[in-house]
Amino acid sequence: MIRRLFWVSFGVGLGAATAIATTRWTRRQAKRAAPATLAREARGSILDLSKLVAASMEEGRRAMDEREHDLRGRYGADEPHR
């Protein structure tokens, strides 16, 4: 009789703990998938992408100016043609 009571209590406790853990996990997942959260993450990604593009463009301009300076020096074109 005591064994049965122990195992029934154990099963009820394990079931309750599993239900609580599952409920918490589900709420966290729902909060992560909320529209406001997704919009905030997308906005952050777009800002990061725009910074990366701006840095890339600046590096390209710098390399282009450096190459132009080298070519003008090599071929004797003193004045820029713009």
SULGI-V333512 format. One record per helix or strand of 3 or more residues. SS is the DSSP state (A for helix, B for strand). FROM is the first residue (numbers start at 1). LEN is the number of residues. If there is no record, write none. Layout:
ss:SS from:FROM len:LEN
ss:SS from:FROM len:LEN
This chain:
ss:A from:2 len:31
ss:A from:35 len:41
